[in-house]
Amino acid sequence: MEIVIRAVLVFFFLWVITRLIGRATLGELSSFELILFITMGDLIQGAVVGQDSSIVGAVLGVGTFAVLTIGLSWWNARRKAPHRILHGSPVIVARDGEPDLVVMRQEQLSLEEFMAAAREQGIETFGAIRLAILESDGKLSFFTS
């Protein structure tokens, strides 16, 4: 039972950490960030199962994470309120060719990252952007004039 309690605590800790990191960062991880998350996974394994290296311990830890993930997905699919809490809401980061620097700063999105995403969509200048939205999954959607 101790493993299940540890897994629940670590699961929600991980959820909070990923929400704090920001969606732009999670949308496109650098090599270093990917290695950092893999390393965090190894550290978390120790916190969840402790000294228990048995198959039962591993199944309990992974099973608890799976049940919590399925439970949150089920809750999210049936209620509107949790979606904003669990996944965030899309935000407007540019309108009529003007970037909203305050929102971009809050979302940890740099002008360089923003323009790189715009160039990938064939947009050359800010002026061509009628509306840009940072989606809850970290991707940018552009609408041009």
C-alpha positions as CSV (number, residue, x, y, z in Angstrom):
1,M,0.0,0.0,0.0
2,E,2.9,2.3,0.6
3,I,4.0,2.1,-3.0
4,V,0.5,3.2,-4.1
5,I,0.5,6.2,-1.8
6,R,4.0,7.2,-3.0
7,A,2.9,6.8,-6.6
8,V,-0.2,9.0,-6.1
9,L,2.0,11.7,-4.5
10,V,4.6,11.6,-7.2
11,F,2.0,11.5,-9.9
12,F,0.5,14.8,-8.8
13,F,3.9,16.3,-8.1
14,L,4.8,15.5,-11.8
15,W,1.6,17.0,-13.0
16,V,2.3,20.3,-11.1
17,I,5.9,20.4,-12.4
18,T,4.8,19.9,-16.0
19,R,2.1,22.7,-15.6
20,L,4.7,25.0,-14.1
21,I,7.2,24.4,-16.9
22,G,4.9,25.9,-19.4
23,R,3.3,24.6,-22.6
24,A,5.8,26.2,-25.0
25,T,8.6,24.4,-23.3
26,L,6.8,21.1,-23.4
27,G,5.7,21.5,-27.0
28,E,9.3,21.3,-28.2
29,L,11.9,19.9,-25.8
30,S,15.6,20.5,-26.5
31,S,18.0,17.6,-26.2
32,F,19.1,18.8,-22.7
33,E,15.5,19.1,-21.5
34,L,14.7,15.6,-22.8
35,I,17.7,14.1,-21.0
36,L,16.6,16.1,-17.9
37,F,13.1,14.5,-18.0
38,I,14.6,11.1,-18.5
39,T,16.8,11.6,-15.5
40,M,13.9,12.9,-13.5
41,G,12.1,9.6,-14.3
42,D,14.9,7.6,-12.9
43,L,14.9,9.7,-9.7
44,I,11.2,9.3,-9.4
45,Q,11.4,5.6,-9.7
46,G,13.3,5.5,-6.5
47,A,10.8,7.7,-4.7
48,V,7.8,5.6,-5.8
49,V,9.1,2.1,-5.1
50,G,11.9,2.8,-2.6
51,Q,14.0,-0.2,-2.0
52,D,11.4,-2.6,-3.4
53,S,12.8,-3.9,-6.7
54,S,10.2,-6.7,-7.1
55,I,7.9,-7.2,-10.0
56,V,5.0,-6.5,-7.7
57,G,6.4,-3.2,-6.7
58,A,6.9,-2.2,-10.3
59,V,3.4,-3.3,-11.3
60,L,1.9,-1.4,-8.4
61,G,3.8,1.8,-9.3
62,V,3.1,1.7,-13.0
63,G,-0.5,0.5,-12.4
64,T,-1.2,3.4,-10.0
65,F,0.1,5.9,-12.6
66,A,-2.0,4.2,-15.3
67,V,-5.2,4.3,-13.2
68,L,-4.6,7.9,-12.3
69,T,-4.0,8.9,-15.9
70,I,-7.1,7.0,-17.1
71,G,-9.1,8.5,-14.3
72,L,-8.1,12.1,-15.1
73,S,-8.8,11.5,-18.8
74,W,-12.2,10.1,-18.0
75,W,-13.0,13.0,-15.7
76,N,-11.7,15.5,-18.3
77,A,-13.9,13.9,-21.1
78,R,-17.1,14.2,-19.0
79,R,-16.7,17.6,-17.4
80,K,-15.8,20.9,-18.9
81,A,-14.1,22.5,-15.8
82,P,-11.2,20.0,-15.5
83,H,-10.0,20.5,-19.1
84,R,-8.7,24.0,-18.2
85,I,-7.1,22.8,-15.0
86,L,-5.6,19.7,-16.6
87,H,-4.6,21.0,-20.0
88,G,-4.7,24.8,-19.8
89,S,-6.5,27.0,-22.3
90,P,-5.4,28.4,-25.6
91,V,-4.1,32.0,-25.3
92,I,-3.7,34.7,-27.9
93,V,-0.1,35.7,-28.3
94,A,-0.4,38.1,-31.3
95,R,-3.2,40.1,-32.9
96,D,-3.1,42.3,-36.0
97,G,0.6,41.9,-36.4
98,E,1.5,42.9,-32.8
99,P,2.9,40.4,-30.4
100,D,1.6,40.4,-26.9
101,L,4.9,40.5,-25.1
102,V,3.3,40.2,-21.6
103,V,1.4,37.0,-22.5
104,M,4.5,35.6,-24.3
105,R,6.6,36.3,-21.2
106,Q,4.0,34.5,-19.0
107,E,4.0,31.6,-21.4
108,Q,7.8,31.5,-21.6
109,L,7.6,32.0,-25.4
110,S,10.4,34.0,-26.9
111,L,10.1,36.2,-30.0
112,E,12.7,34.0,-31.7
113,E,10.7,30.8,-31.0
114,F,7.5,32.6,-32.1
115,M,9.0,33.8,-35.4
116,A,10.6,30.4,-36.1
117,A,7.2,28.8,-35.8
118,A,5.7,31.5,-38.1
119,R,8.5,30.9,-40.7
120,E,7.7,27.1,-40.6
121,Q,4.1,28.1,-41.7
122,G,5.5,30.4,-44.5
123,I,4.9,33.6,-42.6
124,E,7.7,36.1,-43.1
125,T,6.7,39.1,-41.0
126,F,4.7,40.0,-37.9
127,G,2.5,42.2,-40.1
128,A,1.2,39.2,-42.0
129,I,-0.2,37.7,-38.7
130,R,-3.8,38.5,-38.1
131,L,-4.0,36.2,-35.0
132,A,-1.6,33.8,-33.3
133,I,-2.8,31.4,-30.6
134,L,-0.6,29.3,-28.3
135,E,-2.6,26.1,-28.0
136,S,-2.8,24.1,-24.8
137,D,-0.5,21.5,-26.3
138,G,2.3,24.1,-26.9
139,K,1.8,24.4,-30.6
140,L,1.2,27.8,-32.3
141,S,-1.7,28.4,-34.7
142,F,-1.5,31.3,-37.1
143,F,-4.2,33.1,-39.0
144,T,-3.1,35.5,-41.7
145,S,-4.9,38.3,-43.5
